[in-house]
Amino acid sequence: MRYGCSLEMVNMLSSGPNFIYKQSKRFWVDYFKLISAAGFKGVELPFNPFSSDPMAFETGRCGIPCNAAAIQSKYGSPEEFIAFLNDIGIEEVTGVHINANDAMLELIASGRPKEDYYELLRQMGIDAIAHLKSLKSNGLIVSPTPELGWVKQLFGSELGLFAEKTESILSELAKEASDNGMTVALKAEYWSLYRGKRMAELLQKVNQAAMSPDLAHMAIAGDPVTKVVEAHKDQIGYMHLSDTNFEDNFDNYCRVNAEIPIKGPQKVFCDLGDGRVDILGAVQVLKDNGYDGWIICEQKKTTDIYKGLLKMRWFLDYQIERKLK
């Protein structure tokens, strides 16, 4: 098993302190060096090709390596970007993450008809596969639907058709990825249409796809994390370590902006080891099953992105690796 670091531990869709600096190339050059110094040899990149949403990345000028245009603009080429990572001690891009919510936000911000959502999602996936190929990477992590609040708002009267079209697009992407020697891994999230037991149904319909359990999301959805990982242990790809103490007692999961609760506790995620998720148990299942792929680590919405790296490394070394049987 190898531990990689998700760049999405840095909240890039925030207007908080220093958010302009976090969009600069200088920030990311330094942060990549810190990721390497913390012992991570692989990084998972976000992929967002859109720009209509006011909170979206300014991909023409942005230093966040969030799509092909940003890498071409700021790092020269995919080859030069990989050479830079290798030179500072990061061996590979483990994969990229596409989020169907970004396609939905593009749809809303651009004022396009709701039927265009499907082509936005499909094209984002096709572009991400081409991006992966250019980076010599092979993991496409997919958040399969937007937040349930958006889905119900736009497609509430036709949820069956929405699911059918989504499954068709995901199957197309899984086949395209497989034909290119890549893996599509479907990410479990508490605000998704495929939360909880519906993820198992989705995996049966998109049978070329793997499952990417995001442990905090699963715990919030009420899934028994270790049992679910055990049940799907032969389908796991790119498991995401995350933690939470959050309990969704007010059904925030079915509202727009589900990760910003309007009732109850406001802190949804916490640093690894500070929550209630049985992270050790989930990793133990993979080790016992001979898993030899990447495990992606993330301090979601951490309050200190620099300290978060060191704290995450300590947690892996002393609360996971040292305790594995």
C-alpha positions as CSV (number, residue, x, y, z in Angstrom):
1,M,0.0,0.0,0.0
2,R,1.2,3.5,-0.8
3,Y,-0.1,6.7,0.7
4,G,-0.8,9.7,-1.6
5,C,-1.9,13.2,-0.7
6,S,-5.0,14.9,-2.2
7,L,-4.5,18.5,-3.2
8,E,-8.1,19.1,-2.2
9,M,-7.1,19.2,1.5
10,V,-6.5,22.9,0.5
11,N,-9.9,24.5,0.3
12,M,-9.6,26.2,-3.1
13,L,-13.2,27.4,-3.3
14,S,-13.0,29.8,-0.4
15,S,-12.8,33.5,0.0
16,G,-11.0,33.1,3.3
17,P,-7.6,34.6,4.3
18,N,-4.9,34.3,1.6
19,F,-7.2,32.8,-0.9
20,I,-5.7,34.9,-3.7
21,Y,-2.2,33.6,-2.8
22,K,-3.5,30.0,-2.9
23,Q,-4.3,30.5,-6.5
24,S,-0.8,31.5,-7.4
25,K,1.9,29.3,-8.8
26,R,4.3,30.3,-6.0
27,F,2.0,28.8,-3.4
28,W,1.7,25.5,-5.2
29,V,5.4,25.2,-5.9
30,D,6.1,25.6,-2.2
31,Y,3.2,23.3,-1.1
32,F,4.3,20.5,-3.4
33,K,7.7,20.7,-1.7
34,L,6.1,20.4,1.7
35,I,4.0,17.5,0.5
36,S,7.2,15.8,-0.5
37,A,8.9,16.7,2.8
38,A,6.0,15.1,4.6
39,G,6.8,11.8,2.9
40,F,4.2,11.6,0.2
41,K,5.4,10.3,-3.1
42,G,2.1,10.6,-5.0
43,V,-0.5,13.4,-5.4
44,E,-4.1,13.4,-6.5
45,L,-5.1,16.4,-8.5
46,P,-8.5,18.1,-8.8
47,F,-9.9,18.5,-12.3
48,N,-12.2,21.3,-13.1
49,P,-12.4,22.7,-16.7
50,F,-15.1,25.2,-16.0
51,S,-15.0,29.0,-15.3
52,S,-18.5,30.4,-15.4
53,D,-19.1,29.9,-11.6
54,P,-17.9,33.0,-9.7
55,M,-16.0,30.7,-7.3
56,A,-14.4,28.6,-10.1
57,F,-10.7,28.7,-10.9
58,E,-9.3,31.4,-13.2
59,T,-7.7,28.7,-15.3
60,G,-5.9,31.0,-17.7
61,R,-3.9,32.6,-14.9
62,C,-4.3,30.3,-12.0
63,G,-1.3,28.3,-10.5
64,I,-3.6,25.5,-9.3
65,P,-2.8,22.5,-11.5
66,C,-6.6,21.8,-11.9
67,N,-6.8,21.1,-15.6
68,A,-4.7,20.9,-18.8
69,A,-5.0,24.6,-19.5
70,A,-3.6,25.6,-16.1
71,I,-0.7,23.2,-16.4
72,Q,0.1,24.4,-19.9
73,S,-0.1,28.0,-18.8
74,K,1.9,27.9,-15.6
75,Y,4.1,24.8,-15.8
76,G,4.9,24.7,-19.5
77,S,3.6,21.2,-20.4
78,P,2.5,18.0,-18.8
79,E,6.0,16.6,-19.2
80,E,7.6,19.7,-17.5
81,F,5.0,19.5,-14.7
82,I,5.9,15.8,-14.1
83,A,9.6,16.6,-14.3
84,F,9.1,19.3,-11.7
85,L,7.3,16.9,-9.3
86,N,10.0,14.3,-9.8
87,D,12.7,16.8,-9.1
88,I,11.3,17.7,-5.7
89,G,10.7,14.1,-4.7
90,I,7.1,13.4,-5.8
91,E,7.1,10.3,-8.0
92,E,3.7,10.4,-9.7
93,V,0.3,11.8,-10.1
94,T,-1.9,9.1,-8.6
95,G,-5.0,10.3,-10.4
96,V,-7.4,13.2,-10.9
97,H,-10.8,13.8,-9.2
98,I,-13.8,15.1,-11.2
99,N,-16.9,16.2,-9.3
100,A,-20.3,16.2,-10.9
101,N,-21.1,19.1,-8.7
102,D,-18.8,21.2,-10.8
103,A,-20.8,20.4,-13.9
104,M,-23.9,21.4,-12.1
105,L,-22.4,24.7,-10.9
106,E,-21.3,25.5,-14.5
107,L,-24.8,24.8,-15.7
108,I,-26.3,27.1,-13.1
109,A,-23.8,29.9,-13.6
110,S,-23.9,29.9,-17.4
111,G,-27.7,29.8,-17.5
112,R,-27.8,26.8,-19.8
113,P,-30.9,24.5,-20.0
114,K,-30.8,21.6,-17.5
115,E,-30.5,19.0,-20.3
116,D,-27.0,20.4,-21.0
117,Y,-25.9,19.0,-17.6
118,Y,-25.4,15.5,-19.0
119,E,-23.0,16.6,-21.8
120,L,-21.1,18.8,-19.4
121,L,-20.5,15.8,-17.2
122,R,-19.6,13.5,-20.1
123,Q,-17.2,16.0,-21.6
124,M,-15.6,16.7,-18.3
125,G,-14.9,13.0,-18.0
126,I,-13.5,12.6,-21.5
127,D,-11.3,15.6,-21.0
128,A,-10.1,14.2,-17.7
129,I,-9.1,10.9,-19.3
130,A,-7.0,12.8,-21.9
131,H,-5.5,14.8,-19.1
132,L,-4.6,11.6,-17.2
133,K,-3.0,10.2,-20.3
134,S,-0.8,13.3,-20.7
135,L,0.3,13.0,-17.1
136,K,1.0,9.2,-17.5
137,S,-1.5,8.5,-14.7
138,N,-4.3,6.0,-14.6
139,G,-6.8,6.8,-11.9
140,L,-10.0,8.8,-12.6
141,I,-11.9,9.4,-9.3
142,V,-15.5,10.4,-10.0
143,S,-18.0,12.0,-7.7
144,P,-20.9,10.5,-9.6
145,T,-23.7,13.1,-9.0
146,P,-24.0,16.7,-7.8
147,E,-25.4,17.4,-4.3
148,L,-28.8,15.8,-3.9
149,G,-30.2,19.3,-3.2
150,W,-29.3,20.4,-6.7
151,V,-30.5,17.2,-8.3
152,K,-33.9,17.4,-6.7
153,Q,-34.2,21.1,-7.5
154,L,-33.6,20.6,-11.2
155,F,-34.5,17.0,-11.9
156,G,-36.9,16.2,-9.0
157,S,-39.7,15.1,-11.3
158,E,-37.5,12.8,-13.3
159,L,-35.0,11.2,-10.9
160,G,-35.3,7.8,-12.6
161,L,-34.3,9.3,-15.9
162,F,-31.5,11.3,-14.2
163,A,-30.1,8.1,-12.7
164,E,-30.4,6.2,-16.0
165,K,-28.5,8.9,-17.9
166,T,-25.9,9.2,-15.2
167,E,-25.2,5.5,-15.2
168,S,-24.9,5.5,-19.0
169,I,-22.3,8.3,-18.9
170,L,-20.4,6.6,-16.1
171,S,-20.4,3.3,-18.1
172,E,-19.1,5.1,-21.1
173,L,-16.3,6.8,-19.1
174,A,-15.4,3.5,-17.4
175,K,-15.0,1.8,-20.8
176,E,-13.0,4.7,-22.3
177,A,-10.7,4.6,-19.2
178,S,-10.3,0.9,-19.4
179,D,-9.5,1.0,-23.1
180,N,-6.6,3.4,-22.1
181,G,-5.4,1.3,-19.3
182,M,-7.0,3.4,-16.6
183,T,-9.5,2.8,-13.8
184,V,-12.6,4.8,-12.9
185,A,-13.3,4.7,-9.2
186,L,-16.6,6.0,-8.0
187,K,-16.4,8.1,-4.8
188,A,-19.0,7.6,-2.0
189,E,-20.3,10.9,-0.6
190,Y,-23.0,11.6,1.9
191,W,-24.8,14.2,-0.2
192,S,-24.9,12.1,-3.4
193,L,-27.9,10.5,-5.0
194,Y,-25.8,7.3,-4.6
195,R,-25.2,7.6,-0.9
196,G,-25.3,4.5,1.3
197,K,-26.6,1.3,-0.2
198,R,-27.2,2.9,-3.6
199,M,-23.5,2.9,-4.2
200,A,-23.5,-0.9,-4.3
201,E,-26.3,-0.8,-6.9
202,L,-24.3,1.7,-9.0
203,L,-21.3,-0.5,-9.0
204,Q,-23.4,-3.4,-10.3
205,K,-24.6,-1.2,-13.2
206,V,-21.2,0.4,-14.0
207,N,-19.4,-2.9,-13.8
208,Q,-16.0,-1.8,-15.1
209,A,-15.7,0.8,-12.2
210,A,-14.0,0.4,-8.9
211,M,-15.2,2.0,-5.6
212,S,-13.4,4.8,-3.9
213,P,-14.6,4.9,-0.3
214,D,-14.3,8.3,1.2
215,L,-14.4,7.3,4.9
216,A,-15.8,10.5,6.5
217,H,-18.5,10.8,3.9
218,M,-19.5,7.2,4.4
219,A,-19.6,7.7,8.2
220,I,-21.9,10.8,7.9
221,A,-24.2,8.8,5.6
222,G,-24.5,6.2,8.4
223,D,-22.5,3.5,6.7
224,P,-20.6,1.1,8.9
225,V,-17.3,2.0,7.3
226,T,-15.2,-1.1,8.0
227,K,-18.0,-3.5,7.1
228,V,-18.6,-1.7,3.8
229,V,-14.9,-1.7,2.9
230,E,-14.8,-5.4,3.8
231,A,-17.9,-6.1,1.6
232,H,-16.3,-4.4,-1.4
233,K,-12.7,-5.2,-0.7
234,D,-12.2,-6.7,-4.2
235,Q,-13.6,-3.5,-5.8
236,I,-11.6,-0.9,-3.9
237,G,-9.5,1.7,-5.8
238,Y,-8.0,4.8,-4.3
239,M,-9.6,4.7,-0.9
240,H,-9.7,8.2,0.7
241,L,-8.8,8.6,4.3
242,S,-10.8,11.3,6.0
243,D,-12.4,11.8,9.4
244,T,-15.4,13.4,11.0
245,N,-17.4,13.8,14.2
246,F,-20.3,15.3,12.3
247,E,-23.8,13.7,12.6
248,D,-26.3,14.9,10.1
249,N,-29.3,15.2,12.4
250,F,-31.0,17.9,10.3
251,D,-30.8,16.2,6.9
252,N,-28.3,18.7,5.5
253,Y,-27.4,16.0,3.0
254,C,-30.4,16.8,0.9
255,R,-29.9,20.5,0.7
256,V,-27.8,22.7,-1.6
257,N,-24.3,23.3,-0.1
258,A,-24.6,20.3,2.1
259,E,-21.0,20.7,3.4
260,I,-22.1,24.1,4.9
261,P,-24.9,23.1,7.3
262,I,-27.7,25.5,8.0
263,K,-28.6,23.7,11.2
264,G,-26.6,21.9,13.8
265,P,-22.8,21.8,14.1
266,Q,-21.0,23.7,11.4
267,K,-17.8,21.7,11.3
268,V,-18.4,18.7,9.1
269,F,-14.8,17.3,8.8
270,C,-11.8,17.1,11.0
271,D,-8.2,16.1,10.9
272,L,-7.3,12.4,10.7
273,G,-7.5,10.9,14.1
274,D,-9.6,13.6,15.7
275,G,-12.9,12.0,14.7
276,R,-14.9,8.9,15.1
277,V,-14.1,7.0,11.9
278,D,-12.4,3.6,12.2
279,I,-9.6,4.5,9.8
280,L,-7.3,1.8,11.1
281,G,-10.0,-0.9,10.7
282,A,-10.6,0.2,7.0
283,V,-6.9,0.2,6.2
284,Q,-6.5,-3.2,7.9
285,V,-9.1,-4.7,5.6
286,L,-7.1,-3.6,2.6
287,K,-3.8,-4.9,4.0
288,D,-5.4,-8.3,4.8
289,N,-6.7,-8.4,1.2
290,G,-3.3,-7.8,-0.3
291,Y,-4.2,-4.3,-1.7
292,D,-1.2,-2.8,-3.4
293,G,-2.6,0.4,-4.8
294,W,-2.7,4.0,-3.6
295,I,-4.5,5.2,-0.5
296,I,-5.3,8.9,-0.7
297,C,-5.0,11.0,2.5
298,E,-6.8,14.3,3.1
299,Q,-7.3,16.6,6.0
300,K,-10.6,18.0,4.7
301,K,-11.1,21.7,5.5
302,T,-8.2,21.6,7.9
303,T,-7.7,24.9,9.7
304,D,-3.9,25.0,9.1
305,I,-2.9,23.5,5.7
306,Y,0.8,23.5,6.7
307,K,0.5,21.9,10.1
308,G,-2.1,19.5,8.6
309,L,0.5,17.8,6.4
310,L,2.8,17.1,9.4
311,K,-0.1,16.0,11.5
312,M,-1.3,13.7,8.8
313,R,2.1,12.1,8.4
314,W,2.3,11.5,12.1
315,F,-1.1,9.9,12.1
316,L,-0.1,7.5,9.3
317,D,3.2,6.6,10.9
318,Y,2.0,6.1,14.5
319,Q,-1.7,5.4,14.4
320,I,-1.9,3.4,11.2
321,E,1.4,1.8,10.1
322,R,2.6,1.0,13.6
323,K,-0.7,-0.6,14.6
324,L,-1.4,-2.6,11.5
325,K,-1.3,-6.4,12.2
